[in-house]
């Protein structure tokens, strides 16, 4: 991730005092180069929630919205935030509320 907000956003998720090392094995680059999450979206038969950040510099919203439009049972929720903003605070609460709502509607649990 090379966007200007990527490193500070990513590192903001690391708990203080953690012994986390911001490293990855070089072999991971080969998987990343082949990773195309939108390629098979038209074949997804189950309800799918797309949580899209409008100011996402890591996974831009344009391609994600185009993929979502091809999902037969896709639902889109957009957020006026950047990629890492939705992992903390009020943006996080909004996204999680939408995710829980989606799950309640599509994966009902009976007592």
C-alpha positions in Angstrom: 0.0 0.0 0.0 1.6 3.2 -1.2 -1.1 5.8 -0.7 -0.1 8.7 1.6 -2.7 7.7 4.2 -1.9 4.0 4.2 0.9 3.7 6.6 -0.4 6.1 9.3 -3.9 4.5 8.9 -2.6 1.0 9.1 -0.3 1.7 12.1 -3.1 3.4 13.9 -4.7 0.0 14.2 -1.7 -1.5 16.1 -2.3 -1.6 19.8 0.1 0.6 21.8 3.0 -1.4 23.3 2.5 -4.2 20.7 5.5 -6.1 19.5 4.0 -5.9 15.9 6.6 -5.6 13.2 5.4 -3.9 10.0 6.9 -6.5 7.7 5.7 -9.0 5.1 7.5 -11.9 3.3 8.6 -10.9 -0.2 6.8 -14.0 -1.6 3.5 -12.3 -0.8 3.9 -10.0 -3.8 3.1 -12.9 -6.2 -0.3 -13.5 -4.5 -1.1 -9.8 -4.5 -0.3 -9.5 -8.2 -2.8 -12.3 -9.0 -5.5 -11.1 -6.6 -8.5 -9.9 -8.5 -11.5 -9.9 -6.1 -14.0 -8.6 -8.6 -13.3 -11.1 -11.3 -16.0 -13.7 -10.2 -18.5 -11.3 -8.6 -21.2 -12.1 -11.2 -21.2 -15.7 -10.1 -21.8 -15.0 -6.4 -25.3 -16.5 -5.7 -25.6 -15.4 -2.0 -26.5 -11.9 -0.7 -23.3 -9.8 -0.7 -22.7 -6.6 1.2 -20.3 -4.1 -0.4 -19.1 -1.5 2.2 -17.5 1.2 0.0 -15.5 4.1 1.3 -15.9 7.1 -1.0 -12.4 8.5 -0.1 -10.6 5.1 -0.3 -7.0 5.6 -1.6 -6.2 1.9 -1.2 -9.3 0.2 -2.8 -10.8 3.0 -4.9 -14.6 3.2 -4.8 -15.1 3.3 -8.6 -14.0 -0.2 -9.4 -15.7 -1.6 -6.3 -19.0 0.0 -7.3 -18.7 -1.4 -10.8 -18.1 -4.9 -9.3 -21.0 -4.5 -7.0 -23.3 -3.6 -9.9 -22.5 -7.1 -11.4 -23.3 -9.0 -8.2 -26.8 -10.6 -8.6 -27.7 -10.1 -5.0 -25.3 -7.3 -4.1 -26.2 -4.5 -1.7 -24.1 -1.4 -1.5 -23.5 0.9 1.4 -21.2 3.9 0.9 -19.4 5.9 3.5 -17.8 9.3 3.2 -14.5 8.0 4.7 -11.1 6.8 3.8 -9.9 3.2 3.8 -8.7 3.1 7.4 -11.2 5.5 9.0 -13.9 2.8 9.2 -11.9 0.7 11.6 -12.2 3.1 14.5 -14.6 5.4 16.2 -17.9 6.6 14.8 -17.2 5.5 11.2 -16.5 2.0 12.6 -19.8 2.0 14.5 -21.7 3.1 11.3 -20.2 0.3 9.2 -20.7 -2.4 11.9 -24.4 -1.3 12.3 -24.9 -1.8 8.5 -23.1 -5.1 8.6 -25.2 -6.4 11.6 -28.4 -5.2 9.8 -27.4 -7.1 6.7 -26.7 -10.2 8.7 -30.0 -10.0 10.5 -31.9 -9.8 7.2 -30.0 -12.5 5.4 -28.8 -14.9 8.1 -31.6 -14.9 10.6 -31.0 -16.7 13.9 -33.9 -18.2 15.8 -33.7 -18.5 19.6 
